[in-house]
Amino acid sequence: MSPPRSLSHPPTLALFCKVVDNYGDIGICWRLARQLWREHGVRVTLWVDDLRSFRRICPLVDVDAATQEVEGVQVRHWRDQEASFAPSEVADIVIEFFAVDIPPGYVAAMAQRSPRPLWFNLEGLTAEEWVEGCHRLPSMHPRLKLTKHFFFPGFTTKTGGLLHEAGLEQERAAFQADRGAVARFLAGFGVGADELDALKVSLFCYPHAPVAELLRTWSEGERAVTCLVPEGVAPEAVGAFLGGDARAGASRKQGALTLRVLPFVPQPDYDRLLWACDLNFVRGEDSFVRAQWAGRPFVWHIYPQDENLHHKKLRAFLDRYAGGLDALAAFSLGWNGARDIPSMDAAWEDLQAELPRIVIRAEEWRAEMLAHGDLTTKLLEFARELRLAGENPV
Ligand code: TRH
């Protein structure tokens, strides 16, 4: 397979990813790896420690293979820190995702390689201002002759931008404009034609979100709501509403609410789900960004951190995104426990009334973010600049 090449001599690249306890990290690394190969011809080796989680977002993955090729990307099972490597096995560019510890044997081989590789730490996404000052900063290795550079995704031109594949815009716009395609897609989850005019909501959040209260509000409300929730999300609240196990395929209609449990779908279908819904509840980092590309209103459940650091990050994002959208800001803070929700009914009513204005903001924001350029292209531009400056020349 030979994709279009935007580099005259595409480098090789090793990307190290630890799954931790969710899907976001492999979700992001998989997107990046695929895009590097498809759009820039970069030969990527993706090192990943948990192939089972990887397979949930990409069913092509063989969970027993030590090495395999998936959609043009070489995938290697990262089992431990013990292996040793020859300098010839080291890629031109090495990326550690979220400051993971690359195997010491690999780092030693990086130092011995001639020329030495470019080394990046791809950081987590935050809207805080300090990121602009840290993006692209170098950090010298304490012992070895190696320099690592920080690369921060972000929401401004002075950051590394957001992951966005070429062609995504056209695909999304065509899908959203085609009511038949949306109906067929949703029918695959059991959504009937009679539900298409309901407010369609996807629900992806961490277990501590006040889901039970929201489901009650929806079921007692006047407006028909169809809520689509992937299996495993908020299982207690969803199970209590269903009166049984929250298994894929389960559903219940009570009052104005129809709740349907979906299977955990492959990544491209998750995008379509976001495109098909009128409101998306998303979480972490990757679904949060994909909801922004969907151009539809969304509520973000941020990954919790010690000392409520995540509330600071949430506020930083809302300051950029939700100026003048008071109901969205209040609901988002309440959803994340950063403020009380005295009445879910009132909070929901306010949010619902604001939805038309949020739709306008969502479109505007998407255009602003697209204008900054995409993360993968910016990362390769930075690599090229460093190479021209003679740093760790590739
Ligand atoms: O899984 P997450 O909670 O990931 C988080 C964040 O990345 C966070 O920064 C990290 O530190 C923490 O994990 C450990 O949520 P996120 O980021 O939205 O990733 C979910 C991925 O799963 C995303 O790529 C979309 C994908 N997905 C599917 O492919 N199918 C589905 O049905 C669903 C619900 C999600």
Residues whose N, C-alpha, C, O or C-beta is under 5 A from the ligand:
A	BS01	TRH	V19 V20 D21 N22 Y23 G24 D25 G27 I28 I57 F204 P230 P263 F264 V265 P266 Q267 Y270 R283 G284 E285 D286 S287 F288 Y303
